Amino acid sequence: MKRMHKGLSADRVSGRVLALLIALSALVFGAFFLVGYDMPYVADTNFNAPLLTDVLLVYTYVLCGVAVAVAVVAMVRGITVHGGSRYETHGVPAGRISLGVALLLVATLGVTFAMGSAEPVRVNGKWFAEAGWLKLTDMFINTSIVLGLVAVAVVAYGVSGLNRRMNRKDR
C-alpha cells in the first residue's frame, strides 16, 4: 500500500476526504433547507427564494471545479508518467485504456456540443435563449448519457467473459 505524508496510506487519506465532503455536504444542504427555505420571491410570490441559494450554488461550483481539475490532473499524470500505450499492469494495457478513455471523453464532448440544441426553453415562466449555454447544457447531459451507456456496455462485456473465451480459442 502506497504511503502518503506523515505515514498515512492513500486509503486513509481518501477516506478522511470522503468523510469531510459528506459532512460538509450535509451541513450545506441542511442549512439550505432549514434556514429561510420558504421565503417568497419578491418579484413573484408563486416562487420560493431560499436564503442560502448562493451558498449552495457556490459550493456546487467549487466541488464540480475541483472534481474536474483532479480528474484532468490524474489523467494527464497517468498518461505521461506511464508512457501512454506501453504501460501494462498484470497484462492489462492500462496505458492504452487510459488514453482511449481520454480520447473518448474529448470526442464525445465535441460531438455532443456540435449536436446540441440551441432552441430557446422556458425556465420559471421566462424564455432562456442563450445559444451557447443551451448547447453547453445539452453537451453535458448527452455526454453523461453516452458515457454512462458505454460504461454499462463495457461492464457487461467484462462480466460476460467473452474476452477470456476468445483468448482461450487462440491458443
Summary of the structure (lengths in Angstrom):
residues: 171
radius of gyration: 22.3
end to end distance: 35.1
largest distance: 74.0
contacts: 375
relative contact order: 0.05
helix: 71%
strand: 7%
